[in-house]
Structure formats: structure tokens, C-alpha cells
């Protein structure tokens, strides 16, 4: 007879499996793409099978964790299906403990779970989400906007030390650059069969404009240009954090490496143009 500690662990695994089965089932019901819907339904069935596997050893029924179900359904709506699924699977893996003690009463546990996990990962890789086909366009808009606008706003902070003036110039520059980048992306993707040039341009332009608005906003609400610049740089780092975390989840990329690279480049350009702005102002004798 297994001790209570092992039973508790089995029940925890069991609850997690039935909860994920329900999540995948709900995701499949709200998915419009037939191929994705089929994949999600199959994973739901796999999770149900995992639940039954653990139930044979616990001899108990467990309920669904409904707050967790709602959490991931909302994440899927906001951040996309792939992000929600991979975030959930990553959380499941990080929460798992050694099967050493459980293996004493369930000898086949490692083989069964490893095989099932490999099967699920293959299914997850089959999910085709439109927004991920345009990752390159998003990266282009985001990276260019971050580097260019942080540099422009930092340089203007000393060259034109009035918040409203900086905001005006920043907005005009940002809008022009967003339209220019969107047009460039349209022409550069015309020869690519797997992407729609219009959608690629829209993704690039929208992402660029969102970054512009976030970075320029502090100069619209604060009169102190250095305080506004500090908030702008903080906003840039926050955007980089969100984006690199998102990409780390959906693309299995190393978060720390890409976060560090993007942050160093963006802030480095900002620091350089801040100095350039000072010398330009001195050289031109600009006083505002």
C-alpha cells in the first residue's frame, strides 16, 4: 500500500492531466482552423488517457482546476494559441518532480510519460497559427522602432529640451518611419510564397506604431524631459522583455541571450545619440 505522500503526488498529476484535457477540449471548440482543431482534440484525448493512467493507481476521482482552465483560455485569446499551449506545457514540465518514489509502485511510469510527452510535442509542432508566420515582420517593426525611436528621443532630449517639441518631432518621425518600414516589408515579401505581402506590411506597420506611441507618451505627459526620457527607456526595456519572453515560449529561444542583446543595442544607441544631441545643440547654438 503506497504511503500518503506518493498518493498525494499521483493525485496532483491526475488533477493536472484532467485539467489540461479540459483546456485543450475548450481550445479545440473555439479554434476556427480545422487542422488545428483536430490536433487540439487529439491532445485533449491524450491528456484524458494520462488521467486514466494515474487513476488506476490512485483509485480516486479528482476535479478540474477551473481557475487554471479560465487562465489559459484567456491567455490564448490575448496572446495566441501557440503561446498558451507552450506556456502550459512548459509549466507542466517545470512542476514535475522525480518519479523515483512513484516508480516503486508504478514501474512503467517513466516510459509511459516520456512516450506520451514526445507524442504531444509532435502534435503541438503541427499547430499552424497565422501570426507566427509573420514573426519576421513583427521582429522587423519592433527592433527597428526600438533602436530608431530610443535613439531619436534621446538625441532630441538635449538638442531640443522641451517635452512637447520632442513629442511632436518623435511622433512625426515615428509615423513616417512606420509607413516607410511597412512599404519596405511589402516589397521585400512579394517574392515569398508563404507570406501575404499586405499582411506582412500591416504587421510591421502596426507593431512599429505601437512602439512609437509607447515611447513618445512620456513626453506628452511630463514637462521634465529627463524624467520623460527615463520613462521612455524603461518602456523600451519593458517592451523588449515582453517580446523576448513571448518568443522564448513560442519559438523555444534562449530568453536571456535575446533580451540582453536587444536591451544593450537599444540603450547603447540611445546613449550614443544622447551625446550626439548635446554636441549638435552646442555646434548649432540652438537655444529653446
SERO-4910 file (N, C-alpha, C, O; in steps of 0.05 Angstrom, whole numbers):
BEGIN
 pado doro    nc1    nc2    nc3   cac1   cac2   cac3    cc1    cc2    cc3    oc1    oc2    oc3
  Unk    A     17    -24      0      0      0      0     18     25      0     33     29     19
  Unk    A     16     42    -20     33     66    -21     26     85      1      4     87     11
  Unk    A     47    101     10     42    120     32     27    144     21     24    148     -3
  Unk    A     18    161     39      1    183     32     16    204     15      3    217     -2
  Unk    A     42    206     19     57    226      4     57    219    -26     53    236    -43
  Unk    A     61    193    -32     60    184    -60     32    187    -72     29    196    -95
  Unk    A     12    180    -56    -15    183    -66    -21    212    -72    -34    219    -92
  Unk    A    -11    230    -55    -16    259    -60     -3    268    -86    -14    284   -101
  Unk    A     21    258    -91     35    265   -116     19    255   -140     16    269   -160
  Unk    A     10    230   -138     -6    218   -160    -31    234   -165    -38    239   -188
  Unk    A    -44    242   -144    -69    258   -147    -64    285   -159    -80    296   -174
  Unk    A    -40    296   -153    -33    322   -165    -29    319   -195    -38    336   -211
  Unk    A    -14    298   -203    -11    293   -231    -38    288   -245    -43    298   -267
  Unk    A    -55    273   -231    -81    266   -242    -98    291   -246   -111    294   -267
  Unk    A    -97    309   -227   -113    334   -229   -103    351   -252   -118    363   -267
  Unk    A    -77    352   -255    -65    368   -276    -72    357   -304    -78    372   -322
  Unk    A    -73    330   -306    -79    318   -332   -108    323   -340   -114    330   -363
  Unk    A   -127    320   -321   -155    324   -328   -161    354   -334   -177    360   -350
  Unk    A   -146    371   -320   -150    400   -325   -140    407   -352   -153    422   -367
  Unk    A   -116    397   -360   -106    403   -387   -123    391   -408   -126    402   -430
  Unk    A   -135    367   -403   -153    355   -422   -177    374   -428   -185    377   -451
  Unk    A   -188    386   -407   -210    405   -410   -201    430   -425   -216    440   -441
  Unk    A   -177    440   -419   -167    464   -432   -164    459   -462   -173    475   -478
  Unk    A   -152    437   -469   -148    430   -498   -175    426   -511   -179    434   -535
  Unk    A   -194    414   -497   -221    410   -508   -234    437   -514   -246    440   -536
  Unk    A   -232    455   -495   -245    482   -499   -230    497   -522   -243    511   -537
  Unk    A   -204    495   -523   -189    508   -544   -197    497   -571   -199    513   -591
  Unk    A   -201    471   -573   -209    459   -598   -237    469   -607   -242    473   -631
  Unk    A   -254    474   -588   -282    483   -594   -282    511   -605   -299    519   -621
  Unk    A   -263    528   -595   -263    556   -604   -243    561   -627   -241    583   -637
  Unk    A   -229    540   -636   -210    543   -658   -224    541   -685   -240    523   -689
  Unk    A   -219    560   -703   -232    561   -729   -218    543   -749   -232    531   -767
  Unk    A   -192    540   -748   -177    524   -767   -182    494   -762   -177    484   -740
  Unk    A   -193    480   -782   -199    451   -778   -175    434   -770   -178    417   -753
  Unk    A   -152    439   -782   -128    423   -776   -120    428   -747   -114    409   -733
  Unk    A   -119    453   -739   -112    459   -711   -133    447   -692   -125    437   -670
  Unk    A   -158    448   -699   -179    438   -682   -176    407   -678   -180    397   -656
  Unk    A   -168    394   -699   -164    365   -697   -140    358   -679   -141    340   -662
  Unk    A   -118    374   -682    -95    370   -665   -101    374   -635    -94    358   -618
  Unk    A   -115    396   -630   -123    402   -602   -141    381   -590   -138    373   -567
  Unk    A   -159    371   -606   -177    350   -596   -162    324   -590   -168    310   -571
  Unk    A   -142    318   -606   -126    294   -602   -109    297   -576   -106    278   -561
  Unk    A    -98    321   -572    -82    325   -547   -100    323   -523    -93    312   -502
  Unk    A   -125    333   -525   -144    331   -504   -149    301   -497   -151    294   -473
  Unk    A   -151    285   -517   -155    256   -513   -131    244   -499   -133    226   -482
  Unk    A   -107    253   -508    -82    243   -495    -82    249   -466    -75    232   -449
  Unk    A    -89    274   -459    -89    282   -431   -109    266   -415   -105    260   -391
  Unk    A   -132    260   -427   -152    244   -414   -141    216   -408   -146    204   -388
  Unk    A   -125    206   -427   -113    179   -424    -92    180   -401    -90    161   -385
  Unk    A    -78    202   -399    -59    205   -377    -74    205   -350    -65    192   -331
  Unk    A    -96    218   -350   -113    219   -326   -121    191   -317   -120    183   -294
  Unk    A   -130    175   -337   -139    148   -331   -115    131   -322   -119    113   -305
  Unk    A    -92    136   -333    -68    122   -324    -62    126   -295    -57    107   -280
  Unk    A    -64    151   -286    -59    157   -258    -82    147   -240    -77    139   -217
  Unk    A   -106    148   -251   -129    140   -235   -128    110   -228   -138    102   -207
  Unk    A   -116     94   -245   -113     65   -240    -97     60   -215   -100     40   -202
  Unk    A    -80     80   -208    -62     76   -185    -71     92   -160    -64     85   -138
  Unk    A    -87    112   -164    -98    127   -141   -125    116   -132   -132    118   -109
  Unk    A   -139    104   -152   -166     94   -146   -185    116   -136   -203    111   -120
  Unk    A   -180    141   -145   -196    163   -137   -203    181   -161   -188    182   -180
  Unk    A   -225    195   -159   -233    215   -178   -223    242   -168   -223    247   -144
  Unk    A   -215    260   -186   -207    287   -178   -222    307   -196   -229    300   -219
  Unk    A   -226    331   -186   -240    351   -201   -221    368   -219   -197    366   -216
  Unk    A   -233    383   -236   -219    401   -254   -211    427   -240   -227    438   -224
  Unk    A   -187    437   -246   -179    463   -235   -190    485   -254   -176    493   -273
  Unk    A   -214    494   -248   -227    513   -267   -214    540   -268   -213    552   -290
  Unk    A   -202    551   -247   -187    576   -250   -164    574   -270   -159    592   -285
  Unk    A   -151    550   -269   -129    546   -289   -140    544   -317   -128    554   -336
  Unk    A   -163    532   -321   -176    530   -347   -182    558   -358   -175    564   -380
  Unk    A   -194    575   -341   -201    602   -350   -175    618   -356   -175    634   -375
  Unk    A   -155    614   -339   -130    628   -343   -119    624   -371   -112    643   -385
  Unk    A   -116    598   -379   -104    592   -405   -122    598   -428   -113    604   -450
  Unk    A   -148    597   -424   -166    605   -446   -164    634   -452   -164    643   -475
  Unk    A   -160    651   -431   -157    679   -435   -129    686   -447   -127    703   -464
  Unk    A   -109    671   -438    -82    675   -450    -82    669   -479    -70    683   -495
  Unk    A    -97    647   -487    -99    640   -515   -113    662   -531   -105    668   -554
  Unk    A   -133    674   -520   -148    695   -534   -130    720   -538   -131    733   -559
  Unk    A   -115    726   -518    -99    751   -519    -73    747   -533    -66    764   -551
  Unk    A    -58    726   -527    -31    723   -537    -28    701   -559     -7    698   -571
  Unk    A    -50    687   -564    -49    667   -585    -48    639   -575    -40    633   -552
  Unk    A    -57    621   -592    -59    592   -585    -32    580   -579    -29    566   -559
  Unk    A    -12    584   -596     14    572   -592     27    580   -566     38    564   -551
  Unk    A     25    606   -559     37    616   -534     24    603   -510     37    594   -492
  Unk    A     -3    601   -511    -18    589   -488    -10    560   -485     -6    551   -462
  Unk    A    -10    545   -506     -4    516   -505     24    511   -495     28    495   -478
  Unk    A     44    526   -507     71    521   -499     77    531   -470     93    518   -456
  Unk    A     64    553   -463     67    562   -435     57    541   -416     69    536   -395
  Unk    A     34    529   -422     22    509   -405     40    484   -403     44    473   -382
  Unk    A     50    475   -426     68    452   -426     94    457   -412    104    440   -398
  Unk    A    105    481   -415    130    488   -400    125    488   -370    142    479   -355
  Unk    A    102    499   -362     95    499   -334     92    471   -323     99    465   -300
  Unk    A     81    453   -339     77    426   -331    104    412   -327    107    398   -307
  Unk    A    122    417   -345    149    404   -343    164    415   -319    177    399   -304
  Unk    A    163    441   -314    178    452   -292    166    444   -265    180    444   -244
  Unk    A    141    437   -264    128    429   -239    132    400   -232    128    392   -209
  Unk    A    141    384   -252    144    355   -247    168    350   -228    188    363   -230
  Unk    A    164    330   -212    186    322   -193    197    295   -203    187    284   -222
  Unk    A    217    286   -189    228    259   -196    207    238   -191    192    238   -172
  Unk    A    208    219   -210    189    197   -208    201    174   -191    189    152   -190
  Unk    A    223    179   -178    237    158   -163    219    142   -145    218    118   -146
  Unk    A    205    156   -126    189    142   -107    164    130   -120    156    108   -112
  Unk    A    152    144   -139    128    134   -152    134    109   -168    117     91   -171
  Unk    A    159    108   -179    166     85   -195    166     59   -180    163     37   -192
  Unk    A    168     61   -154    167     37   -137    140     23   -139    139     -2   -137
  Unk    A    119     39   -142     92     26   -144     81     27   -172     62     14   -179
  Unk    A     94     44   -189     85     46   -218    110     43   -235    121     63   -244
  Unk    A    120     19   -239    146     14   -252    147     26   -280    169     34   -289
  Unk    A    125     27   -295    125     36   -322    123     66   -325    121     76   -348
  Unk    A    123     81   -303    116    109   -304    134    126   -323    124    142   -339
  Unk    A    161    121   -322    179    137   -338    175    133   -368    174    152   -383
  Unk    A    172    108   -375    169    101   -404    142    112   -414    141    124   -436
  Unk    A    121    108   -399     94    116   -408     93    146   -411     84    157   -432
  Unk    A    102    161   -391    101    190   -391    119    202   -413    112    221   -426
  Unk    A    143    190   -416    162    200   -436    151    196   -464    152    215   -481
  Unk    A    139    173   -469    127    168   -496    104    187   -501    101    198   -523
  Unk    A     87    191   -481     64    208   -484     72    237   -488     61    252   -505
  Unk    A     93    246   -474    103    273   -477    114    278   -505    109    299   -517
  Unk    A    130    259   -515    141    261   -542    119    263   -563    121    278   -582
  Unk    A     98    247   -559     75    248   -577     61    275   -577     54    286   -598
  Unk    A     58    286   -553     45    312   -550     61    334   -563     50    352   -576
  Unk    A     88    333   -560    105    354   -572    103    353   -602    104    374   -615
  Unk    A    101    329   -614     98    327   -643     71    340   -652     70    353   -672
  Unk    A     51    335   -636     24    346   -643     25    377   -640     15    391   -658
  Unk    A     37    387   -619     39    416   -615     54    429   -638     47    451   -646
  Unk    A     75    416   -648     90    427   -670     74    429   -695     81    443   -714
  Unk    A     52    414   -697     34    414   -721     15    438   -721      3    444   -741
  Unk    A     12    452   -698     -6    475   -697      4    497   -715     28    506   -713
  Unk    A    -13    507   -732     -5    528   -751    -21    553   -745    -45    554   -749
  Unk    A     -7    573   -734    -20    598   -726    -11    621   -744     14    624   -747
  Unk    A    -29    635   -755    -22    656   -775     -2    676   -764     17    683   -778
  Unk    A     -6    686   -740     11    707   -730     40    698   -729     58    715   -731
  Unk    A     45    672   -725     73    663   -724     86    661   -751    110    661   -753
  Unk    A     70    661   -773     81    662   -799     93    689   -806    110    692   -824
  Unk    A     85    709   -790     94    736   -795    112    746   -772    115    770   -767
  Unk    A    125    727   -759    144    734   -738    166    752   -748    174    771   -734
  Unk    A    176    746   -772    197    763   -783    188    792   -787    204    810   -782
  Unk    A    164    796   -795    153    823   -799    150    837   -772    156    861   -770
  Unk    A    142    822   -752    139    834   -725    166    842   -714    170    863   -703
  Unk    A    185    823   -717    213    829   -707    224    854   -721    237    870   -708
  Unk    A    220    856   -747    230    879   -762    218    905   -752    233    924   -746
  Unk    A    192    906   -748    179    930   -739    187    937   -710    192    960   -704
  Unk    A    189    917   -693    195    921   -665    224    930   -662    229    951   -649
  Unk    A    243    915   -673    271    922   -669    278    948   -681    293    964   -669
  Unk    A    268    954   -705    274    980   -718    263   1003   -702    276   1023   -698
  Unk    A    238   1000   -693    225   1022   -677    240   1027   -651    244   1049   -643
  Unk    A    247   1005   -637    261   1008   -612    288   1022   -615    294   1041   -601
  Unk    A    304   1013   -634    330   1025   -638    328   1053   -648    341   1071   -638
  Unk    A    311   1058   -668    309   1084   -680    297   1105   -662    307   1127   -658
  Unk    A    274   1097   -649    260   1117   -633    274   1123   -606    274   1146   -597
  Unk    A    286   1103   -594    300   1109   -569    324   1127   -576    330   1146   -560
  Unk    A    336   1123   -599    359   1140   -607    349   1168   -613    361   1187   -604
  Unk    A    328   1170   -629    317   1197   -636    309   1212   -611    316   1236   -608
  Unk    A    294   1200   -593    283   1214   -570    306   1221   -550    305   1243   -538
  Unk    A    326   1204   -548    349   1210   -531    364   1234   -542    372   1252   -527
  Unk    A    369   1234   -568    383   1256   -581    368   1282   -579    380   1303   -574
  Unk    A    342   1281   -583    325   1305   -582    324   1317   -553    319   1341   -550
  Unk    A    327   1300   -533    325   1309   -505    345   1331   -499    339   1349   -484
  Unk    A    369   1329   -511    388   1351   -507    388   1371   -530    395   1394   -526
  Unk    A    382   1362   -554    382   1381   -576    358   1400   -575    361   1423   -582
  Unk    A    335   1390   -567    310   1407   -565    297   1402   -538    277   1387   -536
  Unk    A    307   1413   -517    298   1406   -490    271   1417   -481    269   1431   -461
  Unk    A    251   1411   -497    223   1417   -490    207   1393   -496    206   1383   -519
  Unk    A    192   1383   -476    179   1357   -479    159   1356   -502    159   1337   -517
  Unk    A    143   1377   -505    123   1378   -526    136   1378   -554    126   1366   -573
  Unk    A    157   1393   -557    172   1394   -582    183   1367   -589    181   1357   -611
  Unk    A    195   1354   -569    206   1327   -573    184   1307   -580    188   1291   -598
  Unk    A    162   1309   -567    139   1291   -573    130   1295   -602    124   1276   -616
  Unk    A    128   1320   -610    118   1326   -637    137   1315   -658    129   1302   -677
  Unk    A    163   1321   -654    183   1311   -673    184   1280   -673    186   1268   -694
  Unk    A    182   1269   -649    183   1240   -646    160   1226   -660    163   1206   -673
  Unk    A    136   1238   -657    112   1227   -670    114   1228   -700    108   1209   -714
  Unk    A    122   1252   -710    125   1255   -739    145   1235   -750    141   1222   -771
  Unk    A    168   1234   -737    189   1215   -745    179   1187   -744    184   1171   -763
  Unk    A    166   1180   -722    157   1152   -718    136   1144   -738    137   1122   -749
  Unk    A    116   1161   -744     95   1155   -763    107   1152   -791    100   1133   -806
  Unk    A    125   1170   -799    138   1168   -825    154   1142   -827    153   1129   -848
  Unk    A    168   1136   -806    185   1111   -806    167   1086   -807    174   1067   -821
  Unk    A    145   1087   -793    127   1064   -793    116   1059   -821    115   1036   -830
  Unk    A    107   1080   -835     97   1077   -862    119   1068   -881    114   1051   -899
  Unk    A    143   1079   -877    165   1071   -894    172   1041   -890    177   1027   -909
  Unk    A    173   1032   -865    180   1004   -859    159    986   -869    165    964   -879
  Unk    A    133    994   -867    111    977   -877    114    974   -907    110    952   -918
  Unk    A    120    996   -921    123    994   -950    146    977   -958    145    961   -976
  Unk    A    168    980   -943    192    963   -949    186    934   -945    195    917   -960
  Unk    A    172    928   -923    165    900   -918    146    889   -939    148    865   -947
  Unk    A    129    905   -949    111    896   -971    127    888   -996    122    866  -1007
  Unk    A    145    904  -1004    161    898  -1028    180    875  -1023    185    859  -1041
  Unk    A    191    873   -998    211    851   -993    198    824   -991    212    804   -995
  Unk    A    172    823   -985    158    797   -982    142    789  -1006    129    768  -1006
  Unk    A    142    805  -1027    126    799  -1051    135    773  -1064    119    758  -1076
  Unk    A    161    766  -1062    171    742  -1075    169    717  -1057    177    695  -1065
  Unk    A    159    720  -1032    158    698  -1013    130    685  -1015    110    699  -1010
  Unk    A    129    660  -1022    103    646  -1026     88    641  -1000     64    639  -1000
  Unk    A    103    639   -977     89    631   -952     78    655   -937     65    651   -916
  Unk    A     81    679   -947     70    703   -933     55    720   -952     60    721   -976
  Unk    A     35    734   -941     19    754   -956     32    781   -953     34    791   -930
  Unk    A     41    794   -974     55    819   -972     40    841   -957     51    856   -942
  Unk    A     13    842   -962     -3    862   -949     -4    857   -919     -1    875   -903
  Unk    A     -8    832   -911     -9    825   -882     18    830   -869     20    840   -847
  Unk    A     40    823   -883     67    828   -873     71    857   -868     82    865   -847
  Unk    A     63    874   -887     65    903   -884     49    913   -860     58    931   -846
  Unk    A     25    903   -857      7    912   -835     19    904   -808     19    921   -790
  Unk    A     29    880   -806     42    871   -781     65    889   -774     68    899   -751
  Unk    A     82    895   -793    106    912   -789     97    940   -781    107    951   -761
  Unk    A     78    952   -796     70    979   -790     56    982   -764     61   1001   -749
  Unk    A     38    963   -757     24    965   -731     42    962   -708     41    978   -689
  Unk    A     60    943   -709     79    939   -687     97    964   -684    102    973   -661
  Unk    A    106    975   -706    122    999   -705    107   1022   -692    118   1035   -674
  Unk    A     82   1026   -700     66   1048   -689     61   1044   -659     61   1064   -644
  Unk    A     56   1020   -650     51   1015   -622     76   1022   -606     74   1035   -585
  Unk    A     99   1015   -615    124   1022   -602    128   1052   -601    136   1063   -581
  Unk    A    122   1065   -623    125   1094   -625    107   1108   -603    116   1125   -589
  Unk    A     82   1099   -601     64   1111   -582     73   1107   -553     71   1125   -537
  Unk    A     83   1083   -547     92   1077   -520    117   1094   -513    119   1105   -491
  Unk    A    135   1097   -532    160   1111   -526    156   1141   -526    169   1155   -510
  Unk    A    138   1152   -542    133   1181   -543    115   1190   -520    117   1213   -512
  Unk    A     98   1173   -510     77   1180   -490     89   1196   -466     77   1216   -458
  Unk    A    111   1188   -454    121   1203   -431    126   1232   -437    123   1249   -419
  Unk    A    134   1239   -461    140   1267   -468    114   1283   -472    115   1308   -472
  Unk    A     92   1269   -474     66   1283   -476     55   1290   -449     39   1308   -446
  Unk    A     63   1274   -429     51   1278   -402     70   1289   -381     61   1297   -360
  Unk    A     95   1291   -387    115   1302   -368    128   1326   -381    134   1326   -405
  Unk    A    133   1347   -365    147   1370   -374    178   1367   -371    193   1378   -387
  Unk    A    186   1351   -351    214   1346   -346    224   1326   -368    216   1303   -367
  Unk    A    241   1336   -386    249   1319   -409    266   1295   -400    265   1274   -412
  Unk    A    282   1299   -378    299   1277   -369    282   1255   -355    288   1232   -357
  Unk    A    262   1264   -341    243   1245   -329    228   1229   -350    224   1205   -348
  Unk    A    220   1244   -371    206   1231   -394    224   1211   -408    215   1190   -415
  Unk    A    249   1219   -412    268   1201   -425    273   1176   -409    274   1154   -419
  Unk    A    274   1179   -382    278   1156   -365    254   1136   -368    258   1112   -369
  Unk    A    229   1147   -369    206   1130   -372    206   1117   -400    197   1094   -403
  Unk    A    215   1132   -420    216   1121   -447    235   1098   -448    229   1077   -460
  Unk    A    258   1100   -436    278   1078   -436    267   1055   -420    272   1031   -427
  Unk    A    253   1060   -398    241   1039   -382    220   1025   -399    218   1000   -398
  Unk    A    204   1040   -414    184   1029   -431    197   1011   -453    186    990   -460
  Unk    A    219   1020   -463    233   1004   -484    242    978   -473    239    957   -486
  Unk    A    254    978   -449    263    953   -436    239    935   -430    241    910   -434
  Unk    A    217    947   -422    193    930   -416    182    917   -442    175    894   -441
  Unk    A    182    932   -464    173    921   -489    192    898   -498    183    877   -507
  Unk    A    218    902   -495    237    881   -501    233    857   -484    234    834   -494
  Unk    A    228    861   -458    223    838   -440    199    822   -449    200    798   -451
  Unk    A    176    836   -455    152    822   -463    156    807   -489    148    784   -492
  Unk    A    169    820   -509    173    807   -535    191    783   -533    185    762   -544
  Unk    A    214    786   -520    234    764   -518    222    741   -502    228    718   -508
  Unk    A    206    747   -482    193    725   -467    173    710   -484    172    686   -484
  Unk    A    158    725   -500    139    713   -518    153    695   -538    145    672   -542
  Unk    A    174    705   -550    189    690   -569    203    666   -557    206    645   -569
  Unk    A    212    669   -532    225    647   -518    206    624   -514    213    600   -515
  Unk    A    180    630   -510    160    610   -506    152    597   -532    152    572   -534
  Unk    A    144    613   -552    133    602   -576    154    590   -595    148    572   -611
  Unk    A    178    601   -594    199    591   -612    221    576   -597    241    567   -610
  Unk    A    218    571   -571    238    557   -555    266    570   -558    286    556   -561
  Unk    A    266    596   -557    292    611   -559    302    618   -531    287    619   -512
  Unk    A    329    621   -529    340    629   -503    332    657   -495    341    676   -508
  Unk    A    316    660   -474    306    686   -466    328    706   -459    329    728   -469
  Unk    A    346    697   -441    367    715   -431    385    727   -452    391    750   -452
  Unk    A    392    710   -472    410    719   -493    397    741   -510    409    762   -514
  Unk    A    373    736   -519    360    756   -537    351    781   -522    352    803   -533
  Unk    A    343    778   -497    335    801   -481    360    819   -477    358    844   -479
  Unk    A    382    807   -470    407    823   -466    416    837   -491    423    860   -490
  Unk    A    415    822   -513    424    834   -539    407    858   -546    418    880   -553
  Unk    A    381    855   -546    363    876   -554    365    900   -535    364    923   -544
  Unk    A    367    895   -509    369    916   -490    395    932   -493    395    957   -493
  Unk    A    417    918   -496    443    931   -499    444    949   -524    453    971   -524
  Unk    A    433    938   -546    434    953   -571    416    978   -569    424    999   -577
  Unk    A    391    974   -559    373    997   -557    383   1019   -539    383   1042   -546
  Unk    A    392   1011   -515    402   1031   -496    429   1042   -505    435   1065   -499
  Unk    A    445   1026   -519    471   1036   -529    467   1057   -550    481   1078   -550
  Unk    A    448   1053   -568    442   1073   -589    431   1098   -576    437   1120   -584
  Unk    A    414   1095   -555    402   1118   -541    424   1134   -528    424   1159   -530
  Unk    A    443   1121   -515    465   1135   -502    482   1150   -522    491   1173   -517
  Unk    A    488   1137   -544    505   1150   -565    491   1175   -576    504   1196   -579
  Unk    A    465   1172   -583    451   1195   -595    446   1217   -574    443   1241   -581
  Unk    A    445   1210   -549    442   1229   -528    467   1248   -528    464   1272   -526
  Unk    A    490   1236   -531    515   1252   -532    516   1268   -558    524   1291   -558
  Unk    A    508   1255   -580    508   1269   -606    489   1293   -604    496   1315   -615
  Unk    A    466   1290   -592    447   1312   -589    459   1336   -574    454   1359   -581
  Unk    A    475   1330   -554    488   1351   -539    507   1367   -556    507   1392   -556
  Unk    A    524   1353   -572    543   1367   -588    530   1381   -612    540   1402   -620
  Unk    A    509   1369   -623    495   1383   -644    483   1409   -635    484   1430   -648
  Unk    A    471   1408   -611    460   1433   -599    481   1454   -595    477   1478   -601
  Unk    A    504   1446   -585    526   1464   -580    537   1475   -606    542   1499   -608
  Unk    A    540   1458   -626    551   1466   -651    533   1486   -666    542   1505   -678
  Unk    A    507   1480   -665    487   1497   -679    479   1521   -662    466   1540   -673
  Unk    A    485   1520   -637    477   1543   -619    448   1544   -615    437   1566   -613
  Unk    A    434   1521   -614    405   1521   -611    397   1526   -582    407   1513   -564
  Unk    A    381   1545   -577    370   1552   -550    340   1554   -552    330   1571   -565
  Unk    A    326   1536   -537    297   1536   -537    287   1539   -509    262   1540   -505
***
